[in-house]
Amino acid sequence: MSALTLRRLAIAMPALAAGLAVASVVVAEAAVWGVARTLVPLVFAVTIALEWAVDLDTDEGLLHLVFDKLESLWDSAGAGFYGAVAAATFVRLEAVTLAEEWTEAGSARAFFESELFETLIGFSMDSLFNSIEAGIWFVGWLDLPTVEALGLGAACFAAYGLGRWAWPDDGPDDTLETALERLTGQGP
């Protein structure tokens, strides 16, 4: 990890936290806050994780196959916002599903003893549905008031932009990085 990346992460993470703190006061009563308080930081984290994983690519071997495929998926949408929100939505839905399964079990022992098989089968089916729902994440936003949905979209894009800025991509075809550099006066 370069010094530039560390410096940018040191700026981006407090900026994201400050934005969430302000939002928790301003929109705490809004229906969208239940989704936004977890989804926005997840979009940031997923963006950072995917950019980091793409940087791990080697020139050969099994890891090259895995990371090359990940990079092609990530780059196919321009290392995109849509994919970052879909991945973050999936992680959020999986966490909610796991928490519900845990709560239904009643205790750790019950979870591991009597309901492990049932939980795994049910969780697998829920994971399938969660992946479908994550792939069409914008459809779930249609239930939100328009202003809240637009605000959530803007907040997710800001988190995505911060993540892409914090973990710079050295590739010349990274249009978001180039645009962000121009805006901050660091590029051509």
N, C-alpha and C positions, 0 to 999 in steps of 0.2 A: 504494500500500500504506500503510495507516494505521499510526500509532504503536502502536496496540493490537495489530495483527496482528504487527508486528515484535517487540514484547515477548513475545507469546505464542509465536511461532516460536522466539525465543531461549530459551524455557523448554522447549517441546515437543521440540525436536531433541536437546538433551542428555539429556532424560528418556528418549527412545527409545533413544539410544545407551547409556545406563546400563543400561536393561533388557536390551538385547542383550548387553552385556558380562557381566551377571550370568548370563543364560541360557547364554552360551557356556561358562561354568564349570560351572553346575549340570546342564545337560542335553546337554553336548557329546557324550556317548556314546549318546544316545537317537536312534532312527531319525528322529524328527520334526525334529531339528535341521538336517538337510540341506535341508529345505524351509523351515523357520522363519527361518533366518538371512538368506534373500533375500526371502521372501514378506512378512514383517512390515514391513520398511522400505519395500517396494514398496506395500503397502496404505496406509501413511502418505503416501508420495509421490503416489500416484494420487489419494488423497482431496484433498490440497492442490492438485494440478494441476486436478482437476475443479472444485473450488470456485473456483479462480482463473479458469478458463475461463468459468464461468457469470457471473462478475463482468465479463467482457469484452463481454457482450451489448450491442448498440446498439439503437436503435429502428427502424432500417430498413437495407436493403441486403442484400447477399449474406452478409456476416458475421452479420447478424441471423438469417438463415435457418439457418445452421450452428449458431450458439451457442444459438438458441432451441430447436432440435431437441436439442442436447446437454443443455440445461437441463431440457427436458421428460423426457428419458430419465433424467437424474440424479435429478430430483425425483419421478419416477413411483414410485420405490421409497423415497421419503422421503430422497433423497440418500443412498442406502442402503449399508449394510454389505455386502449380498450383491453389489451391483454393483462396489463397490470391491475386494472380494476376487476377483471374476471378472476384472476388468480387470488387477489385479496378477498373478493367475495366468497370464493370457494373456501379459503382458509377460515373466514369468519363463520360460514355456515357449518363447516366441520366442527369447529369449536363449540358452537351452539348445540349441535347434535350430540356431541360427546358429553357436554354438560347435562343435557336432558336425560341421556342414558344413565349417567352417574346418579342423578337425582332420583330417577325411577328405581334404581337398585336399592337405594336407602343407606347402604354402607359399603365400605371397600370390600369387606369379606363377601357380601352378597353379590357385589359386582363381579368379583373374580371367581367365586364358586358356582353359584347357581345360574347366573345370567351371562356368563362369559360367551358361551356358544351362541345363545340367542342374541346377545348384544352385538357380537361380531357379524352375524348374518344380517341383523337389522341395520347395523351401522354401515355395512357394505351396500345395502339397498339404498339407504339414505345418502350415502356418498355418491351413488350413481345419480340420484335425483338432484343432489347438491351441485354436481358438476354440470348438469343440464341447466339448472337455475343460474349458476355462475356464468355460463356461456351467454346467457341472455339477460344479464344483470339489469340492463336498462328497462326491461319490461316491468320489473318489480318497482322501479322508481315511478312508474305511471300512476301508482296509487297515492303518491305524495302530492301535496299541493305544488303547483307549478313553480312558485318562487323557491320553495324548499328543495325541489328536485334540481333546479338550476344552481342553487347555492351548494348543494352536495356535489354536483358535477364540477363546479368551480373549485371547491375545496379539494376534491380528489385530484383534479388537474394540477392544482398548486402543489400538492404532496408529491405527485408524479414528477413535476418539473423540478422540485427541490431535490428529489432523489436522483434524477438524471444529472442535475448540476453538481450535486455532491460527489457523485462517482463519475468523473468525466471519462468519455470514450475517446480514445485517440484517433479513431477512424475518421477519414476526411469526409465520409458520407453521412456523418451524424448531424443532421440538419437542426435538431433541437439544441444540441450543444453549441453549434455555430451561432444560432440565433441568440442564445443566452449570453454567449461571449460578446456579441455585438451590443446587446442591451446593457451589459455591465462595463463596456468599454475595454474588454480584454482581447477582443478579436479584430479581424480586418474590417 
